[in-house]
């Protein structure tokens, strides 16, 4: 009998523990996923007929979306701007699932209003007015960048303030017109146009990943800065070979020269010397293999291999190929971390939320995401990136009167050498008055030294002009 009572107490205790664990899991899930659940298109509360969506404005208060007196949703009149902002602002049909219209529906429709207030509105026949949202994006900047994006190409441009984390532009090509969705127009919407490539595009980074490999090498051994290297244009090793672009032999060089000339051979050797664990640890410090939960939006997770099948996979990972994948937003964050003395800021899209009474119910706050590198290591990488723009592969990214630092990349996406590589540029203005970081990717754009570098230069000039 005593043994039976003891077993019953154990079972009872186990049930209580399991209940507490379940309650804790549910509470944590609501905390981390509540915004996504509330914003789901199937949420019946969002379809309430007496609720009018609040406005969406850019950082300067320019109207991007509003609800007209007849209840219809209206977007900015300029078609180029409307299309440029399509995935960022979104649409009421929820086709752009990460747009503000969808992801922040709960605020735009203010579904948190008390039951008594809603009953009062229903009794008096009054429409319920949702909250308005001001985003950190500059509408003019985003339209200007979209207008200069190479015609016929797909890709993305992300610009952010690396001191505050504010996202200033998120251009994704192709784009679409939300009015075509609302009117069920016969206008053709290009395949993948609803995808916000800044947040959802997972790309092989190619040589822009050498920023991470460089950070790992300098952190592990500061003496690597003075170590002599030799590049014969090709490196044969057991199980494979690495070739520099065009088979160029860079000869005897130091690490700075290898970086600014984007030498595959030397960075492949660095990756091998570092080993998988050390290189992966640095990549993960930068946010690879991490489930990003920023609150203002959903961003897909960048990845770095947790294991490799042999030396070849490690070597290619060190030069940003193989299993390495990254989003343009994350690449802008990485560049911004170098500019910000090794500190990565949490990216921010929502500037403030204002209810129908004009009261600020939420205000965006800058926040440090983490310290990734020491200030000394970040400063050395910034120096190398500056030299890359001054006399390396990224000279087209220069902006007159400003110190621009950057790195180009050409990422192979196929074993077929006739398929053009994706072209990358990432970098920043090294200036406290204009702390802007950028990432550009052009699918099939070829060499990163051409189109993305030029586009980055123009985008940074416009950022200075429009944002200040």
N, C-alpha and C positions, 0 to 999 in steps of 0.2 A: 504493500500500500504506500509506504514512504517513497519507494522508487517511482511509483506511478505519479504521486503528487510532484516529485522532483521533475519528472519528465514533462508534466503539464505546465509547471512554472517555466521550464526552459522553452517550451513551445510558445507559451504566452509572451515571454520576453523576446523571442525571435520574431513573432508577429508584430510586436510593438516597434522593434528596430526596423523591420522591413517597411512598416507604415511610415515611420519618420523619414527613412531614406527615400521612399516614394514621394512624400510631401516635399522634401528638400529638392529632389530632382525636378518635380513639377514647378516649384517656385523659381528655380534657376532657369528652367526652360522658358517660362513666361517672361522672366527678366531679360534673357538674351534674344528670344525670338518673338516677343510680344508685338513689336512694331511690324514684323513681317506678317504675322497672323492678322493683325488689325487691318493691314493694307491689302490683303488678298482680295482679288476681284470677286471671289465667291462669298465674301463677308456681306450678309444681308443688311447689316446696319449701314453700310456705305451706300446702299441703294435707296435710302429713305427719301421719299419724294419731296419733303418739305425742307430739305437741306441744300443750301447754296454753297458751293465751294468758295473758299477764300482766294485772294489774289496770289500770284507768284510774281515776284519782282527780282531784278538783278541787284548787284551790290550798290548801284547808284539810285535804286528806286524805280528804274524803268520797267514798265509793265510787260510781263512775258505771258501771263495768262490771267483771265478774269472771267467772271460770270455776268452775262448781260441781263438786262431787266426781264427778258423773256425766258431766262433760265439756261440759255445756251452758253456753251463754253467758247470763249474768244481768245485767240492768240495774237501775238504781235503782227502788225499789218505787213511788215516787210517780209516777203517770202524767203529771201536768202537767210535772214536772221532766224525766221521761224524754222526753216529746215536745219540750220546749223545747230539750233538748240533743241531739236526734236527728241533726241535720246536723253538729254539732261532734264528738260522740263517734263517730257513724257506726253501722254494723251489719256483721255478719260476712258478709252477702251482697254487700257492697260497693256497695249502691245509692247511698249518699252517697259518691261517689268521693273527696271531699276530707276525709272524716271521719278521726279518729285511727285507728279500727279498720282502715281501708284504707291510708291514706297512711303509717302507721307500723306496718304489719304486721310488717315485718322486725324491729323492736325488740320488739314484743309477743310474737313467736314466737322471738325470739333466733336467727335463722337464721345468725348469724355464729359460732355455737359451732363449735369445731374438730371435724374428722372423727373423731378418736380419742375425744373425749368423747361424740359421738353414737353411735359404735359401742359404746362401753361401756354407754350407756343401753339400746341395743337388746339387748345381750347379757344384761343383768340384768332386762330387761322393764320398765324404769322409764320413766315419762312424762317428757318433757322440758318443763321449766317455762320459759316466756318471761319477759321483763323486764316490769316494771310502769312505767307512765308517769303522772307527775303533770303536769296541764296548768295553765296560769295562770288559766283561767276560774274564776269563782266560781259554783258550781251554784245556790245560793240566789238570787243576783242575776239570773242568766239566767232562772230560772223566774219570778221576780217580774215582770221586764220582759215576758216572753212572756204572762203572765197579764193584763197591762194593755194589750197591743197591741190596737188597735181591732178589734172583732169583724167578720169578713167581709172584711177588707182583707188584701192581701199587702204585703210589704215587709221591712225589716230594721232592726236596731239594733245598732250596734257601739260598745263602750266599751273604751278602752285607757288605760293609764298613759303619759302623754306624756314622763315622765322616764326610764322604764325600757323602754318599748316593749311591756310585757306586755299581752296581750289579756285583758280581764276579762269580757267578755260578747260573744257573737255570736248574736243572735236572728234567725231567719229564718222568715218566715211565707209560706205554710202550712208546718206541720211534719208529722211522722208518728211512729208508734209502731214501734220496731224489732221488737217482738214480733209485730206483724202480718206482717212480712217473714219472720221465722224460722218462724212456724207456718203460713205460706202461708194466712193467714186470708182470709176473704171480705170483710173490712173494706175499705172504699174508701179508697185513698190519693189525696189530691187531686193534681191535675196540678201538676207542678213542685215538689212537696213535698221531693224529694230534693236540690233545688238549694239550696246555701248562698248565699243572696243577699248576705251580707256579703262573700264572696270571689268569687262568680261572677256577681252581678247587675251588669250594665253599664247605668247609668241616665244619662239626660240630667240634668245637675246643676241647670240653671236658675240662679237668683240666688245660690246658695251659691258658684258659680264666681267671683262678683264679688270674693271674697277674693283670687283669683289676679290678676285684672285690676287690683285696687287695689295689690297688691304690685308689679306690673309698672310701674304709673304712678308710685308713690312712689319706687321704685328708680331709674327713668329720670330723674325730675326732682322732687326734694324740694319745690320751690316749688309743685307742684300742690296741696299742702295748703292754701295760702292763695289759690289761684286762684278767682275767682268763676264760678259756673255759673248758667245759666238753663234751667228746664224748663217748657215750655208744655204738657206732657202728651203731646205727639206731636212726632216729628222726621221731617220729610220730607226724603229725600235721593234722589239719582239712582239709581233702581232699586229703591226700597223705602221703608219707613217703620217707625219704632219707636214703640210706644205704651206708656206706663206703665200699671200695673195699674189697671183701672177708669177709664182716661183721666185720672187725677189729674194736675193741673198743680202741680208742687212750687214753681214760682216761682224767685226768686233764692236760691240756696243755696250753701253751701260743700261741700267733698268729704265731710266727716264726715256732714252732714245727708243728702246724696245717698245715702250708703251705708246709714245707719240707716233711711231710708225706701225703700231698694231701688229707686232711680230708674233705670229702663231707658234713658231718653233720655240721661242724662249718662254712664252706663257704656258705652253704645253709642258715644258720641262719644269717650270715652277710648280705646276699642279702635281706633277709626279713627285717632286721633292717634298711638297707639303703633305701629301697623302690624303686619302679620302676623308678621314675623321676631322683633320684640322681644317680642310677646305670647306667641308660641310658645316662645321661649327661656325665659321665666319659667315657663310651664306645664311645660316639660320639666325645668326645675330642680326642680319639685315632684313629678316622676315620671311625667308624662304621656308617652305613646309609649315607655315603658320596659318591658323584659321583666323584671318582678319575679321574683327567685329568692331567696326568704327561707329556704328549708330546712325550716321547720316545717310549711308548708302550701303549696298552690298557690293563687295569686290571679290573676284575669284582669287583663289590661293595660288601663288607662285610656288614652283617646286624645284628641288634639287635632289638628285638621287641619294637615297639612304644607303644603297649598296650598288656596287658595280660588278660586272662580270669579269673584268680584267683591267689591265693597264690602259688599254685603248680607250675604254669608257671614261676613266679618270682623266686622262689627258685631254680628251675632247670636252669634258665637262668644264675643265679649267679655262677653255677658250669659248665657253658659252654655247656649246653644241650638245648633241646627244639628248639626254633626258631633261635638260634644264629648260624651264618655261617661266615666263614673267609677264605681268600685265604692264601696259604703259604707265599707269598711275604708280605702280610700285617702282618702276624704273625712275620716274621723276622723284619719288621719295628717296631713293638711293643716292641720286645726284644731290638732292637737297641735304642729305645727311653729311656728305662731304663738305658742302658749303657752310653748313651750320656747325662746324667744328666737331663733327662726330655725333651730333645729337639728331635723332630722327623725330620729327614732329608728327602728331596724330593728324591725318588729313581731315579737313572740315569743309562741308558744303552748305550747311544751314547757318546763316548769319543771325536771324532772329525769327521768332514766331509771335505774331500779334493777334490777339483775339478781336472779336467784333466790337468790343468796348474801347479798343485802342491800347490795351494793356499788354506789355511784353510778357508772354508766358514762358518763353525760352530765349536765351541769348547764347550764341556760339562762343565757346571759350577755348582759347589756344591751350594745348596740352602736349607735354613731352611724351612721346611714345616709348622711347628708351635711348640710353646712351649706347651707341653701337661701337664707336672707336674712340681712342684717345684723341685729344685735340692735336697732338703732334703728328700722329699717323694721318689724320684727316687733312692737315695742312700740307703734308708731303704729297698726298694724292691730288689735292687741289693744284699744287705747283705743276705736277705732271699734266693735269688736264688743261691748265693754262698754256703750257708749251705745245700741247696737241692742237690747240686752236691757233696759236701764233705761227707755228712752223711744222705742224704734223699733218694728220689726215683730215683735220676739221677746220681748215682755214676759212672756208665759206661761212662759218658760223660767227665770224667776227661782227661786233657791233661797234661802230665808231664812237670813241670816247668812253668805252666801258671795258672792263676786264671780263672777258667771257672765257669760261673753262668748259671743256667738253670731251666727249669720246664718241667716235663713230663705230658702227658695226655693220657687218654684212652677214646675215644669218642664213645658212643653207637650210632649205626646207625639203629637199629631195636629193636622192642619189643621182638623179639625172642632171648632169652639169649644164644642160641647155635651159633648165628652169632658172629664172632669175632669183637671186637671193632677196630676202626681205632687207630693206635698208633702214638703219637706225641712227639716231643721234640722241644723246642725252647730255645735259650740262646745266650751267647756271651762270648768272651774272654775279661776280664776286664783289658785292657792294652792299653795304648795310642799308643804304637809302633805297635800293632797288633789289630786294632779296628774292629773285625769281629763278626757279628751277624748271626745266622743261624736259620732256621726252617726246620724241617723234618716231613713229614707225610707218613705213610705206611698204605695203605688201608688193613683192616683185619689183621693188625700186632699184635693185642692183647695189652699187657701192654706196655706203653710208656717207661718203665724202661729198656726194653730189646733192640730190634733191632734199634729203632731210636736214642736212647742215644749212642749206640756203633757207629753207622754210623756218628753221629754228631761229636764224638771225632775224628774219622779218618778224616772226612772232614775238621775240623778245623786245624788238624796237616798238611794236604796237603795245606791248604790255607796259612799257615805260610811258608811252604816250597816253594810254587810256586809264591805266590804274594809278600811275604817278610814281 
